[in-house]
Amino acid sequence: MTDGILSWLGDILVVTGLVALVAGGVLLAFGLVLYYLERRTFTVLSWAFGGKATAIATGWIGTTVHELSHVLMCLVFRHKVTEVSFFRPDTQSGVMGYVGHSWNRKSLYQNLGLLFIGVAPLLGGCSALIGLGYLLVPGFSSVVDQAALLPHLEGNERMGAYLSWLLVVIRETLGALFASEQLGRWELWVYLYVSASVSSHLAPSPADMRGGLPGVGLVLGLLLAVNGGLLALGRDPLDYLARGDRYLGIALGLMTLAVLLSAVNFLVSYIVAALWYGVHGRGLLRPV
């Protein structure tokens, strides 16, 4: 009996680790890439135009989206929003805005919300990049449709299939944004400015991440409990993960598109900043 219990506990840990790796690991990887692109975009603009000017020029939109994402997620998880500043830059502390909230410490649901409230700017920023594309860029819907067709990555051909899909998404995105007929449309330039502003402020801050840590523990605890229950009933939790493969693929595809849009924003920001930098006789602006 002891061997059976130990085997059951081992299975729970393995399955929970796999689920956490697939869901949390992928989200973390995308988050780190987006955070890097955010920092580089803001840095090259700051080198060319100054930190304060860049903070104001991008922050009034980007910080508003960042903080609004926190507020919306607070409402979803029934937290009480006690104080909000969508854009109040403080040059000494580096704080651009903030959201204060309170919650019932005894509520499992509200405590779980801490994780989602912490990463809300990442989700809200990516949604804004894609949603604005729908509104301002003709043909952008086909880009999103293609991004949502992430192939089922299984077998020896998975890397080739992924790279082929990625090249198509890149081609579709660049074609939608920079087709010759697009360059004369004011909507494109509004989109590039607004999306660059959002991209410069979409990553969760260190304070956001610290605030979300208690929720991580609760999510892992729930996964352990659910997986343990399913295994005790003779069911394989990985079967349920496989059933959600299509939705996971759509989420990964859209996150990939958000990374691609952030990369485009970085390149456009760098070109603009480098030209300004050079015109004013300051030499070559380093991209990294």
C-alpha positions in Angstrom: 0.0 0.0 0.0 2.9 2.3 0.8 4.4 1.7 -2.6 1.1 2.5 -4.2 0.8 5.8 -2.3 4.3 6.8 -3.2 3.8 5.9 -6.8 0.6 8.0 -6.8 2.3 11.0 -5.2 5.2 10.6 -7.8 2.7 10.6 -10.6 1.0 13.7 -9.2 4.3 15.6 -9.1 5.4 14.6 -12.6 2.0 15.4 -14.2 1.8 18.8 -12.3 5.4 19.6 -13.3 4.6 18.9 -17.0 1.4 21.1 -16.9 3.2 23.9 -15.1 6.1 23.7 -17.6 3.8 23.8 -20.6 1.6 26.6 -19.4 3.8 28.6 -17.0 7.1 28.0 -18.7 5.8 29.1 -22.1 4.1 32.2 -20.6 7.3 33.0 -18.8 9.4 32.7 -21.9 7.1 35.0 -23.9 7.1 37.4 -21.0 10.9 37.6 -20.8 11.1 38.2 -24.6 8.5 40.9 -24.4 10.2 42.5 -21.4 13.5 42.6 -23.2 11.9 44.2 -26.3 10.1 46.7 -24.0 13.4 47.7 -22.3 15.3 48.0 -25.6 12.5 50.1 -27.2 12.4 52.5 -24.3 16.2 52.7 -24.0 16.9 53.6 -27.6 14.2 56.2 -27.6 15.6 57.6 -24.3 19.2 57.8 -25.7 17.9 59.8 -28.7 15.2 62.0 -27.1 15.9 61.8 -23.4 14.4 59.7 -20.7 11.8 62.2 -19.5 10.6 63.1 -23.0 10.3 59.4 -23.9 8.5 58.6 -20.6 5.9 61.4 -21.4 5.6 60.7 -25.1 5.0 57.0 -24.7 3.8 56.8 -21.1 0.5 58.7 -21.5 -0.8 55.8 -23.6 1.4 52.9 -22.6 1.1 53.4 -18.8 -2.6 54.0 -19.1 -3.0 50.6 -20.8 -0.7 49.0 -18.2 -2.6 50.3 -15.2 -6.0 49.8 -16.8 -5.1 46.1 -17.3 -4.5 45.9 -13.5 -7.9 47.6 -12.8 -9.8 45.3 -15.1 -8.3 42.2 -13.7 -9.0 43.5 -10.2 -12.6 43.7 -11.1 -12.6 40.2 -12.6 -11.3 38.7 -9.3 -13.5 41.0 -7.1 -10.7 43.0 -5.6 -11.6 46.5 -4.4 -9.7 49.2 -6.2 -8.8 51.7 -3.6 -6.6 54.1 -5.6 -5.7 54.6 -9.3 -3.2 56.8 -11.1 -3.2 56.0 -14.8 -0.3 58.3 -15.6 1.6 60.3 -13.0 5.3 60.0 -13.8 7.8 60.4 -10.9 11.3 61.0 -12.3 12.9 60.2 -8.9 11.3 56.9 -8.2 10.6 55.9 -11.8 7.0 55.1 -11.0 4.7 56.1 -13.9 1.4 55.1 -12.4 -0.1 52.7 -9.9 -3.2 50.8 -8.7 -4.0 50.2 -5.1 -6.4 47.3 -4.3 -7.6 45.3 -1.3 -9.1 41.8 -1.1 -10.5 39.2 1.3 -7.4 37.3 2.5 -9.7 34.3 3.3 -11.1 34.1 -0.3 -9.4 31.5 -2.4 -10.7 33.1 -5.6 -9.5 36.5 -4.7 -6.1 35.2 -3.7 -5.7 33.3 -7.0 -6.4 36.6 -8.6 -3.1 38.0 -7.3 -1.3 36.1 -10.0 -3.5 37.3 -12.9 -3.5 40.9 -11.6 0.3 40.8 -11.5 0.7 39.7 -15.1 -2.3 41.7 -16.4 -0.2 44.3 -18.2 1.3 41.6 -20.3 -2.1 40.2 -21.3 -3.7 43.7 -21.7 -0.8 45.0 -23.7 -0.7 42.1 -26.1 -4.5 42.4 -26.5 -4.2 46.1 -27.3 -1.5 45.5 -29.9 -3.7 43.0 -31.7 -7.0 44.8 -31.2 -5.6 48.1 -32.5 -4.3 46.3 -35.6 -7.9 45.2 -36.3 -9.1 48.8 -36.0 -6.4 50.6 -37.9 -4.7 48.2 -40.3 -6.6 46.8 -43.3 -5.9 43.1 -43.7 -4.7 42.6 -40.2 -7.5 40.1 -39.5 -5.8 37.7 -41.9 -2.6 38.0 -39.9 -4.5 37.1 -36.7 -6.2 34.2 -38.5 -2.8 32.9 -39.6 -1.3 33.3 -36.2 -4.1 31.3 -34.7 -3.3 28.4 -37.0 -0.2 27.3 -35.0 0.5 23.7 -36.2 0.2 20.8 -33.9 3.8 20.4 -32.8 4.3 16.6 -32.6 6.8 14.2 -34.1 10.1 14.7 -36.0 8.7 17.4 -38.3 7.5 19.7 -35.5 10.4 22.2 -35.7 10.1 22.5 -39.5 6.4 22.9 -39.3 6.8 25.6 -36.6 9.4 27.5 -38.7 7.3 27.4 -41.8 4.3 28.7 -39.9 6.4 31.4 -38.3 7.8 32.6 -41.7 4.2 32.9 -43.0 3.1 34.9 -40.0 6.1 37.2 -40.3 5.5 37.7 -44.1 1.8 38.3 -43.5 2.5 40.8 -40.6 5.1 42.8 -42.6 2.9 42.8 -45.6 -0.1 44.1 -43.7 1.9 46.8 -42.0 4.3 48.0 -44.8 2.6 47.4 -48.1 3.2 50.3 -50.4 -0.5 51.4 -50.3 -0.3 51.4 -46.5 2.6 53.9 -46.1 0.4 56.9 -47.1 -2.3 56.1 -44.7 -2.3 58.1 -41.5 -3.9 55.1 -39.6 -0.7 53.1 -40.1 1.5 55.8 -38.4 -1.0 56.2 -35.6 -0.9 52.5 -35.1 2.9 52.4 -35.1 3.0 55.2 -32.5 0.4 53.9 -30.3 1.7 50.3 -30.4 5.2 51.5 -29.8 3.9 53.3 -26.7 2.1 50.2 -25.5 5.1 48.0 -26.2 7.3 50.3 -24.1 5.2 49.7 -21.0 3.5 46.3 -21.3 5.8 44.2 -19.1 4.8 43.7 -15.5 7.0 45.7 -13.1 9.1 44.0 -10.3 6.4 45.2 -7.9 3.7 43.5 -10.1 5.6 40.3 -10.1 6.2 40.3 -6.3 2.5 41.0 -5.8 1.6 38.0 -8.0 3.8 35.4 -6.3 1.2 34.3 -3.7 -1.1 33.4 -6.5 1.6 31.2 -8.1 1.7 29.0 -5.0 -2.1 28.7 -5.0 -2.3 27.8 -8.7 0.3 25.0 -8.1 -1.6 23.8 -5.1 -4.8 23.6 -7.0 -3.1 21.8 -9.9 -1.7 19.2 -7.4 -5.2 18.7 -5.9 -7.0 18.4 -9.2 -4.3 16.1 -10.7 -4.3 14.0 -7.6 -8.1 13.6 -7.8 -8.0 12.6 -11.4 -5.3 10.0 -10.9 -7.2 8.6 -8.0 -10.2 8.1 -10.2 -8.0 6.4 -12.8 -8.0 9.2 -15.3 -4.9 10.8 -17.0 -4.7 14.6 -16.4 -2.6 14.8 -19.6 -5.6 13.7 -21.6 -7.4 16.9 -20.5 -4.3 19.0 -21.4 -4.3 17.4 -24.9 -8.0 18.2 -25.4 -7.1 21.9 -24.8 -4.3 21.7 -27.3 -6.1 23.7 -29.9 -6.8 26.5 -27.5 -3.3 26.4 -26.3 -2.1 26.7 -29.9 -4.3 29.7 -30.5 -2.9 31.4 -27.4 0.7 30.6 -28.3 0.1 31.8 -31.9 -1.3 35.2 -30.6 1.5 35.6 -28.1 4.0 34.9 -31.0 2.2 37.6 -33.0 2.5 40.0 -30.0 6.2 39.4 -29.8 6.6 40.0 -33.5 4.6 43.3 -33.3 6.9 44.3 -30.4 9.9 43.5 -32.4 8.6 45.6 -35.3 8.0 48.4 -32.9 11.5 48.1 -31.6 13.0 48.2 -35.1 10.8 51.2 -36.2 11.7 53.0 -32.9 15.4 52.3 -33.4 15.3 53.6 -37.0 13.6 56.9 -35.9 15.9 57.3 -32.9 19.0 56.5 -34.9 18.1 59.1 -37.6 17.5 61.7 -34.9 20.7 60.8 -33.2 22.7 61.0 -36.4 21.1 64.2 -37.6 22.1 65.9 -34.4 25.8 64.9 -34.9 25.9 62.3 -32.1 27.2 59.5 -34.2 25.8 56.0 -34.6 23.1 54.8 -32.1 23.8 51.3 -30.8 20.7 49.1 -31.1 21.7 47.0 -28.0 
